Amino acid sequence: MSIRSRSASRSDKPARSDATLKQSGNRQGRNNDRNNTGNSHKKSYSSKHRYKAKPANKKPKIALEDRKVILFNKPFDTLSQFTDGESRKTLADFIPVKDVYAAGRLDRDSEGLMVLTNDGIFQAKLTQPNSKSPKTYWVQVEGAPSEEDLDKLRKGVELKDGMTLPAKVELMAEPEIWDRNPPVRFRAAIPTTWLAITIIEGRNRQVRRMTANIGFPTLRLIRYSMGNMNVGQLQPGEWKEI
């Protein structure tokens, strides 16, 4: 509140002399000059400058005629990347096509469908949960889960990184597929069961952690499909462009 307004609000007190008011005014003026001088050296920022949003990192749009989409049946013990510093098998051992990238990873000890593309927008649609693009896995588990056990997966289970979204889970007959090399190690006294599990998420080793959560460890995991694409008749290590 300024001196003038403060004086006006206290009319019951005797008015100060002209000299007193003049002295106070001069003192106030000097203070304002000092403040203005100090502030003149500070850089002025508008609210628009301070809170300017960063530009969105948009993926470049690929023309349909330039889009590449490759379906690959990843073998067991192969990394879902093109390079590795430890001489392990990678995608480069099988796929000579340049400038394509995996739409989602598949664990080294998992098998089945991988989709590779040069289209970043298409890649995001396949992998981001918001797009709700389904991924179906054929999963061989140790033991014989009941419908009650499977209902837990259908409703969602609590993992270390949070609750899973509801999954579609069905019992299935053993599929007619390639032999794994090396073969799965079984315990003779314990049966195994095949499940078809469909999810829209893609957390690290999610399906394996889900089956372990209900007490049935995964012995073998094959990704059968992503969206409307499936592994079809591709054998391990084979790929095709669609």
Backbone bond lengths (Angstrom), bond angles and torsions (degrees), N, CA, C in turn:
res aa  C-N    CA-C-N  psi(-1)  N-CA   C-N-CA  omega(-1)  CA-C   N-CA-C  phi
1 M - - - 1.471 - - 1.520 108.52 -
2 S 1.321 118.80 133.48 1.467 122.37 -178.41 1.520 111.00 -72.37
3 I 1.358 115.06 163.89 1.470 119.93 178.92 1.522 110.30 -61.31
4 R 1.327 115.36 -39.94 1.464 118.86 -177.35 1.528 110.93 -63.17
5 S 1.278 118.78 -44.73 1.458 120.40 -178.37 1.514 111.48 -69.96
6 R 1.313 116.45 -32.80 1.447 119.02 179.71 1.535 109.69 -68.45
7 S 1.321 117.06 -40.46 1.472 121.02 179.16 1.512 110.36 -65.56
8 A 1.321 117.30 -39.03 1.456 120.13 -178.28 1.504 111.70 -67.37
9 S 1.310 118.40 -26.86 1.461 120.55 -177.65 1.509 112.79 -83.35
10 R 1.326 117.68 -7.88 1.465 120.52 -177.47 1.533 108.98 -121.00
11 S 1.320 117.72 62.97 1.465 123.27 -174.45 1.510 113.11 -71.36
12 D 1.343 118.48 -16.07 1.460 120.57 -178.66 1.520 112.02 -78.79
13 K 1.376 117.47 -13.34 1.456 120.27 179.51 1.519 108.97 -92.18
14 P 1.320 117.50 149.21 1.470 119.54 179.42 1.514 110.53 -63.48
15 A 1.343 114.27 142.36 1.455 119.14 -178.97 1.518 110.34 -69.20
16 R 1.331 115.42 144.93 1.453 118.94 177.48 1.517 110.61 -75.07
17 S 1.316 115.33 157.38 1.468 120.43 -178.92 1.515 110.11 -67.80
18 D 1.341 115.67 160.33 1.464 120.00 178.68 1.509 111.30 -60.28
19 A 1.326 115.94 -36.46 1.481 118.79 -179.15 1.516 110.80 -65.21
20 T 1.343 114.85 -41.47 1.476 118.46 179.97 1.512 110.93 -63.58
21 L 1.346 115.82 -44.06 1.463 119.38 179.84 1.520 110.84 -63.63
22 K 1.362 115.87 -41.01 1.451 119.18 -179.71 1.523 111.36 -63.46
23 Q 1.349 115.73 -41.89 1.469 120.53 179.78 1.524 110.68 -63.71
24 S 1.343 114.37 -42.73 1.473 118.19 179.57 1.514 110.94 -64.45
25 G 1.356 114.11 -39.73 1.458 117.63 179.66 1.507 111.90 -63.63
26 N 1.340 116.91 -41.25 1.459 119.61 178.97 1.520 111.66 -63.15
27 R 1.373 114.81 -41.25 1.476 118.72 179.82 1.527 111.03 -63.55
28 Q 1.323 114.55 -41.96 1.470 118.91 179.09 1.523 110.79 -62.86
29 G 1.353 114.76 -40.51 1.459 118.60 -179.68 1.517 111.97 -63.07
30 R 1.379 116.22 -41.10 1.463 119.06 178.71 1.523 111.50 -63.60
31 N 1.338 115.70 -40.06 1.470 119.03 178.24 1.521 111.00 -61.64
32 N 1.320 115.93 -42.68 1.464 119.33 179.20 1.518 111.26 -63.14
33 D 1.377 115.71 -39.62 1.459 118.81 179.07 1.517 111.30 -62.18
34 R 1.360 114.94 -41.87 1.478 117.93 179.94 1.519 110.83 -64.37
35 N 1.335 115.67 -42.63 1.467 119.12 -179.97 1.517 111.40 -62.82
36 N 1.322 115.69 -42.40 1.452 119.35 -179.16 1.512 111.54 -66.41
37 T 1.375 115.65 -37.41 1.462 119.60 179.14 1.515 110.91 -65.32
38 G 1.345 116.28 -42.91 1.470 119.60 179.82 1.511 111.64 -65.29
39 N 1.321 116.00 -39.99 1.461 119.56 -176.92 1.513 111.87 -72.31
40 S 1.333 116.84 -21.67 1.460 119.12 -176.42 1.513 111.90 -66.85
41 H 1.350 116.39 -21.97 1.457 119.72 -179.81 1.512 112.50 -87.65
42 K 1.364 116.84 -8.14 1.467 119.83 -178.86 1.512 109.75 -88.64
43 K 1.342 116.61 141.07 1.447 121.29 178.84 1.512 109.56 -74.66
44 S 1.306 116.50 131.85 1.456 121.19 -177.95 1.512 110.04 -89.15
45 Y 1.319 115.55 132.36 1.462 121.51 178.54 1.515 108.62 -123.23
46 S 1.284 117.22 127.89 1.460 119.88 173.63 1.512 108.88 -81.75
47 S 1.339 115.98 161.47 1.461 119.09 178.16 1.515 110.58 -62.07
48 K 1.324 116.07 -30.55 1.459 119.91 178.09 1.510 110.96 -65.32
49 H 1.377 115.85 -38.02 1.463 120.41 179.64 1.524 110.82 -70.91
50 R 1.350 116.22 -42.02 1.464 119.53 -175.67 1.522 111.88 -66.09
51 Y 1.307 117.78 -37.90 1.457 120.91 -171.76 1.518 112.65 -112.45
52 K 1.316 114.80 26.67 1.458 118.43 179.89 1.520 110.11 -63.43
53 A 1.307 116.70 125.39 1.467 121.21 -177.18 1.522 110.12 -72.54
54 K 1.336 114.97 145.03 1.448 119.62 176.65 1.521 109.37 -73.98
55 P 1.304 116.89 144.36 1.465 118.63 179.75 1.518 110.73 -64.13
56 A 1.323 116.15 142.99 1.461 120.94 -179.20 1.527 109.76 -66.17
57 N 1.344 115.36 138.99 1.461 120.67 179.27 1.525 108.30 -86.51
58 K 1.309 115.79 81.89 1.453 120.62 -175.80 1.515 110.43 -81.80
59 K 1.341 115.26 139.32 1.447 119.77 177.96 1.525 108.92 -77.68
60 P 1.327 117.09 139.72 1.463 119.13 179.94 1.521 110.55 -64.33
61 K 1.316 114.76 138.75 1.458 119.74 -179.76 1.514 109.73 -83.82
62 I 1.333 116.00 130.24 1.458 122.05 -179.85 1.528 108.48 -99.05
63 A 1.301 116.57 131.10 1.463 120.10 176.05 1.518 109.07 -62.12
64 L 1.329 115.47 144.62 1.464 120.38 -175.72 1.525 111.87 -55.49
65 E 1.335 116.09 -38.27 1.466 118.72 -178.23 1.528 112.15 -72.21
66 D 1.346 117.08 -16.58 1.468 120.82 178.97 1.529 113.06 -99.34
67 R 1.321 116.26 -6.20 1.472 119.57 -177.57 1.531 110.41 -70.24
68 K 1.333 114.41 137.21 1.469 121.00 173.70 1.526 108.10 -114.75
69 V 1.326 117.01 131.41 1.457 122.27 175.31 1.521 107.64 -132.95
70 I 1.316 115.65 121.85 1.465 121.72 -177.33 1.520 109.48 -119.43
71 L 1.324 116.16 132.82 1.464 122.40 172.97 1.523 107.86 -102.13
72 F 1.314 115.87 131.76 1.465 121.41 -174.86 1.520 109.38 -136.10
73 N 1.321 115.91 134.53 1.466 120.91 174.61 1.529 107.60 -94.79
74 K 1.319 115.77 100.42 1.461 120.48 -175.95 1.534 110.41 -73.19
75 P 1.316 116.82 125.07 1.471 118.92 176.58 1.527 112.00 -73.03
76 F 1.306 115.42 161.74 1.467 121.87 171.22 1.524 108.78 -59.18
77 D 1.329 116.65 147.84 1.462 123.83 176.55 1.536 112.30 65.65
78 T 1.324 116.27 34.97 1.466 121.43 176.11 1.519 108.41 -127.49
79 L 1.329 116.85 135.12 1.459 121.15 178.64 1.526 110.39 -78.35
80 S 1.315 116.44 145.53 1.467 120.62 -179.96 1.528 110.31 -90.53
81 Q 1.332 115.82 51.46 1.468 123.62 178.40 1.522 107.80 -152.08
82 F 1.337 115.47 166.59 1.467 119.15 -173.93 1.527 113.96 -93.16
83 T 1.318 117.52 -15.52 1.464 119.50 -178.15 1.520 110.37 -131.05
84 D 1.328 115.21 154.94 1.462 120.94 176.87 1.522 108.44 -160.21
85 G 1.307 116.20 139.49 1.453 120.19 -178.63 1.512 114.26 -90.67
86 E 1.339 117.32 4.23 1.467 120.09 -176.24 1.519 112.58 -118.65
87 S 1.325 117.07 18.52 1.476 123.05 175.69 1.526 113.55 61.70
88 R 1.326 116.71 28.23 1.462 119.97 174.59 1.522 109.82 -86.93
89 K 1.321 116.31 161.61 1.463 119.91 -180.00 1.520 110.05 -66.67
90 T 1.327 115.59 137.75 1.459 121.67 178.89 1.523 109.24 -132.13
91 L 1.321 116.31 179.89 1.462 121.38 177.84 1.527 111.30 -61.82
92 A 1.327 116.32 -29.05 1.461 120.42 -178.66 1.527 112.11 -64.69
93 D 1.329 117.99 -20.58 1.467 120.69 177.87 1.517 112.00 -73.96
94 F 1.345 116.92 -11.70 1.456 120.34 -175.28 1.529 113.53 -125.85
95 I 1.325 117.33 -32.46 1.472 120.99 -170.83 1.530 109.85 -115.62
96 P 1.342 117.77 113.84 1.469 120.70 -178.95 1.529 113.92 -87.89
97 V 1.320 117.91 -3.12 1.463 121.66 -175.54 1.529 109.73 -71.29
98 K 1.343 116.23 136.11 1.457 121.39 -178.82 1.535 111.04 -93.82
99 D 1.334 114.17 157.21 1.470 122.45 172.31 1.522 113.93 61.53
100 V 1.318 116.77 34.61 1.461 120.60 170.69 1.523 108.33 -120.95
101 Y 1.326 115.23 150.14 1.462 120.26 -174.64 1.526 109.11 -135.29
102 A 1.322 115.39 150.37 1.463 120.36 -176.31 1.519 111.26 -71.49
103 A 1.312 115.50 135.01 1.467 121.80 172.63 1.524 107.09 -91.37
104 G 1.318 115.79 85.85 1.465 120.61 -176.93 1.519 111.28 91.40
105 R 1.303 115.08 147.58 1.464 121.00 -178.21 1.526 110.52 -94.74
106 L 1.312 114.50 163.70 1.464 122.10 173.76 1.522 106.14 -136.60
107 D 1.317 116.23 128.50 1.461 120.25 -174.29 1.527 111.65 -55.40
108 R 1.318 115.25 153.05 1.459 120.66 179.51 1.519 111.70 -56.37
109 D 1.340 117.19 -37.05 1.460 120.31 -177.61 1.530 112.60 -93.08
110 S 1.336 117.05 13.36 1.464 121.54 174.77 1.523 109.24 -108.99
111 E 1.334 115.23 162.99 1.467 121.33 -176.19 1.517 109.86 -128.48
112 G 1.341 114.18 171.49 1.449 118.41 169.36 1.510 115.39 107.00
113 L 1.334 114.94 -156.49 1.455 122.35 -166.86 1.525 113.61 -67.67
114 M 1.330 114.02 130.11 1.455 121.96 164.85 1.519 107.12 -125.67
115 V 1.326 115.70 141.24 1.464 121.40 175.82 1.521 107.50 -110.98
116 L 1.315 116.14 128.29 1.466 121.53 177.79 1.518 108.22 -119.69
117 T 1.324 116.50 143.42 1.449 120.76 -176.76 1.527 111.02 -154.17
118 N 1.317 115.70 161.17 1.462 121.87 172.54 1.528 111.06 -100.71
119 D 1.316 116.89 3.88 1.468 122.96 -176.64 1.529 109.23 -102.42
120 G 1.339 116.47 105.26 1.457 120.57 -177.16 1.520 113.29 -64.08
121 I 1.330 117.60 -34.49 1.465 120.63 179.80 1.517 110.14 -68.03
122 F 1.321 117.13 -44.06 1.464 121.66 177.59 1.528 110.19 -63.80
123 Q 1.318 116.32 -39.27 1.465 121.32 178.01 1.519 110.93 -60.11
124 A 1.339 117.33 -43.76 1.460 121.36 -179.89 1.524 111.58 -65.52
125 K 1.315 117.19 -38.15 1.468 120.70 179.91 1.528 111.63 -62.64
126 L 1.322 116.49 -31.22 1.464 120.02 -179.52 1.523 113.02 -80.00
127 T 1.322 116.74 -24.54 1.461 119.08 -169.53 1.522 115.36 -110.56
128 Q 1.327 118.85 -26.51 1.457 120.21 -175.06 1.529 111.12 -82.17
129 P 1.346 116.82 132.55 1.469 119.98 -178.56 1.525 113.72 -56.76
130 N 1.338 117.17 -31.28 1.462 119.72 -179.08 1.526 112.70 -62.42
131 S 1.321 115.90 -26.18 1.465 119.31 -179.99 1.529 111.73 -78.33
132 K 1.357 115.83 -16.07 1.469 122.26 177.88 1.529 112.17 55.89
133 S 1.327 115.46 38.38 1.465 120.20 177.33 1.532 108.69 -82.32
134 P 1.328 119.16 118.20 1.464 120.62 -173.87 1.519 113.27 -75.27
135 K 1.316 115.21 145.95 1.459 122.58 174.42 1.531 107.15 -127.91
136 T 1.327 116.11 125.02 1.462 120.85 -176.81 1.523 110.41 -109.12
137 Y 1.309 115.22 132.02 1.463 122.62 -179.58 1.525 110.05 -118.62
138 W 1.328 115.65 138.59 1.457 121.10 169.57 1.530 105.99 -95.61
139 V 1.310 115.48 121.31 1.465 120.31 -169.51 1.520 110.30 -126.40
140 Q 1.309 115.62 122.99 1.462 120.93 174.55 1.527 107.98 -97.51
141 V 1.329 115.70 120.08 1.460 120.00 -177.96 1.521 110.08 -115.15
142 E 1.318 113.68 156.22 1.467 119.78 176.39 1.519 108.68 -83.41
143 G 1.349 115.84 127.58 1.455 120.23 -179.38 1.519 112.09 102.46
144 A 1.316 115.58 -174.29 1.461 121.42 -177.11 1.526 109.87 -130.50
145 P 1.320 117.45 88.13 1.465 120.03 -178.76 1.529 111.99 -66.47
146 S 1.301 115.39 143.99 1.468 121.75 177.56 1.531 109.44 -88.23
147 E 1.326 116.23 171.90 1.460 120.15 176.08 1.529 110.30 -61.87
148 E 1.314 115.99 -33.82 1.462 119.89 177.81 1.531 110.54 -63.01
149 D 1.334 115.47 -40.54 1.467 119.64 176.65 1.530 110.76 -63.53
150 L 1.323 116.33 -44.77 1.455 120.67 -176.79 1.528 111.88 -68.56
151 D 1.333 116.36 -29.02 1.465 120.06 177.84 1.529 111.64 -60.59
152 K 1.319 116.68 -29.80 1.464 119.97 178.32 1.531 110.41 -62.96
153 L 1.338 115.75 -40.71 1.466 119.77 177.98 1.522 110.72 -69.55
154 R 1.318 115.70 -35.47 1.471 119.88 -179.79 1.526 111.77 -66.85
155 K 1.308 116.65 -28.56 1.465 120.65 -179.91 1.523 112.06 -91.56
156 G 1.331 116.88 -23.10 1.463 121.65 -175.70 1.514 110.40 109.69
157 V 1.331 115.90 138.01 1.457 121.11 -179.87 1.527 109.41 -120.87
158 E 1.311 115.60 156.13 1.469 121.85 -178.26 1.521 109.42 -87.86
159 L 1.339 116.68 114.76 1.458 122.72 174.25 1.525 109.06 -106.20
160 K 1.305 117.60 175.48 1.465 120.71 -178.28 1.518 111.91 -61.32
161 D 1.337 116.91 -29.47 1.460 120.08 -179.95 1.527 112.22 -101.04
162 G 1.331 116.53 22.93 1.460 120.26 173.67 1.517 113.53 111.34
163 M 1.333 114.87 176.28 1.461 121.64 179.84 1.529 110.39 -69.00
164 T 1.325 115.14 141.35 1.462 119.63 172.76 1.519 109.05 -83.36
165 L 1.308 115.64 153.67 1.459 119.94 172.87 1.521 109.19 -71.83
166 P 1.322 118.32 155.45 1.470 120.03 178.66 1.524 111.41 -54.81
167 A 1.322 116.01 137.97 1.464 122.16 -178.74 1.530 109.40 -113.68
168 K 1.311 115.17 153.67 1.458 120.38 171.28 1.520 107.20 -91.71
169 V 1.317 117.32 123.03 1.467 121.42 -174.49 1.525 109.68 -133.56
170 E 1.319 116.25 126.79 1.461 121.68 179.47 1.526 109.86 -135.72
171 L 1.322 115.61 144.78 1.454 120.26 168.98 1.520 108.65 -70.71
172 M 1.324 117.69 145.01 1.467 120.78 179.06 1.521 110.06 -142.36
173 A 1.342 115.27 156.90 1.460 120.18 175.09 1.518 109.24 -71.62
174 E 1.305 116.82 157.64 1.458 120.22 178.33 1.524 109.37 -59.82
175 P 1.337 118.18 122.66 1.470 120.02 -176.59 1.527 112.34 -73.35
176 E 1.319 116.08 152.74 1.466 121.64 176.16 1.524 107.74 -86.41
177 I 1.306 114.97 94.51 1.458 121.20 -174.96 1.516 110.64 -133.15
178 W 1.301 115.59 175.34 1.451 123.72 179.24 1.529 111.01 -62.93
179 D 1.325 116.12 154.94 1.464 120.64 173.11 1.526 108.80 -76.50
180 R 1.313 114.87 145.36 1.453 118.02 177.57 1.517 110.01 -87.76
181 N 1.322 116.22 143.61 1.460 121.33 177.79 1.533 108.78 -126.10
182 P 1.359 116.16 111.79 1.464 129.48 2.28 1.524 111.35 -76.04
183 P 1.325 116.66 160.36 1.466 119.67 -178.76 1.530 112.13 -68.41
184 V 1.317 115.12 158.87 1.462 121.12 177.80 1.525 109.02 -69.17
185 R 1.311 116.55 140.99 1.461 120.90 176.99 1.523 109.50 -89.06
186 F 1.304 116.11 120.61 1.457 121.33 -179.61 1.529 110.16 -105.92
187 R 1.322 114.50 156.35 1.458 120.27 169.12 1.520 106.80 -104.66
188 A 1.328 115.68 118.13 1.469 121.80 -169.43 1.523 112.84 -55.16
189 A 1.319 117.62 -34.14 1.461 120.33 -174.49 1.531 112.91 -83.10
190 I 1.330 117.44 -5.92 1.470 120.41 -175.97 1.528 109.56 -117.75
191 P 1.327 118.08 125.06 1.475 120.42 179.45 1.525 111.27 -71.19
192 T 1.316 115.41 165.08 1.462 120.30 173.92 1.532 108.73 -123.28
193 T 1.324 114.57 158.85 1.469 121.20 -177.24 1.518 109.43 -136.50
194 W 1.338 115.91 141.65 1.453 121.07 175.48 1.522 110.13 -100.14
195 L 1.324 115.85 135.03 1.455 122.72 178.65 1.526 109.72 -125.10
196 A 1.324 116.13 147.31 1.468 121.75 168.32 1.525 106.57 -105.51
197 I 1.322 116.74 114.28 1.463 122.24 -176.51 1.527 108.83 -117.33
198 T 1.324 116.22 123.67 1.462 121.70 179.84 1.521 109.15 -115.50
199 I 1.329 115.88 126.47 1.466 122.04 -179.88 1.527 108.94 -132.39
200 I 1.338 115.98 164.58 1.465 120.04 174.62 1.522 111.34 -114.16
201 E 1.331 116.42 -0.11 1.459 120.61 176.78 1.526 109.76 -94.65
202 G 1.322 115.99 -179.77 1.457 120.09 178.68 1.513 111.91 -154.80
203 R 1.328 116.36 47.82 1.470 119.20 179.55 1.534 110.79 -72.26
204 N 1.315 114.57 163.49 1.457 120.39 -179.41 1.530 110.73 -60.56
205 R 1.325 116.35 120.91 1.471 124.17 177.05 1.540 111.16 51.66
206 Q 1.296 115.89 37.96 1.457 120.17 -172.34 1.528 113.42 -62.96
207 V 1.333 117.67 -49.06 1.462 119.60 -176.33 1.528 110.41 -63.48
208 R 1.308 117.65 -41.29 1.464 120.44 178.21 1.531 110.98 -61.43
209 R 1.320 116.57 -40.95 1.466 119.50 179.68 1.529 111.51 -70.31
210 M 1.318 116.29 -32.18 1.464 119.76 178.58 1.527 111.46 -65.45
211 T 1.332 116.91 -47.40 1.472 118.70 -178.65 1.531 110.89 -69.51
212 A 1.336 116.74 -34.60 1.469 119.16 176.76 1.519 110.21 -65.13
213 N 1.328 117.42 -34.28 1.458 122.05 -178.77 1.515 112.15 -61.48
214 I 1.328 117.01 -33.48 1.480 119.85 179.24 1.526 112.18 -96.13
215 G 1.343 116.98 7.46 1.461 120.57 172.19 1.511 115.92 93.94
216 F 1.368 117.30 17.23 1.469 119.54 -178.66 1.531 108.89 -132.26
217 P 1.334 116.75 93.78 1.465 120.49 -175.25 1.532 111.85 -62.51
218 T 1.323 115.79 145.45 1.469 121.50 177.28 1.523 109.58 -79.55
219 L 1.331 115.59 129.23 1.460 121.64 176.56 1.527 111.58 -97.24
220 R 1.319 115.15 -36.92 1.465 120.27 -179.53 1.519 108.66 -146.47
221 L 1.345 116.39 138.13 1.456 120.57 -177.34 1.534 109.33 -134.49
222 I 1.332 114.76 124.51 1.461 121.85 -179.30 1.526 108.52 -126.47
223 R 1.323 116.75 123.97 1.456 118.09 173.82 1.527 107.86 -83.00
224 Y 1.331 114.44 119.87 1.458 119.71 -176.72 1.528 111.90 -90.10
225 S 1.335 117.25 -40.17 1.462 118.22 -174.68 1.523 111.74 -148.56
226 M 1.350 114.00 157.35 1.463 123.16 171.58 1.525 106.37 -136.39
227 G 1.326 117.59 121.58 1.453 119.48 -175.55 1.517 110.09 59.42
228 N 1.331 116.65 -126.92 1.471 120.44 179.13 1.520 112.32 -101.05
229 M 1.342 117.27 15.88 1.462 121.88 179.63 1.519 109.85 -109.22
230 N 1.329 117.19 140.39 1.464 120.02 178.29 1.515 110.65 -136.04
231 V 1.318 114.54 170.59 1.459 120.36 -173.59 1.526 111.87 -72.29
232 G 1.342 116.38 -22.57 1.467 120.11 175.65 1.520 113.25 56.16
233 Q 1.335 115.19 -131.34 1.468 121.02 -177.44 1.530 112.95 -97.33
234 L 1.323 116.30 9.37 1.464 118.62 179.31 1.524 110.80 -64.55
235 Q 1.302 116.00 133.01 1.454 121.45 175.56 1.528 109.62 -91.42
236 P 1.330 118.40 161.98 1.468 120.03 -179.12 1.525 111.71 -53.02
237 G 1.329 116.34 128.86 1.458 121.46 -179.90 1.519 113.71 91.69
238 E 1.340 118.91 -10.10 1.453 121.78 -179.91 1.532 110.87 -90.48
239 W 1.315 116.07 151.43 1.458 120.98 178.23 1.526 109.16 -144.40
240 K 1.320 114.72 161.40 1.466 120.46 174.59 1.524 108.93 -149.45
241 E 1.332 115.43 151.77 1.454 120.65 176.64 1.525 108.76 -99.07
242 I 1.329 116.10 135.93 1.462 119.50 -178.46 1.527 110.88 -116.27
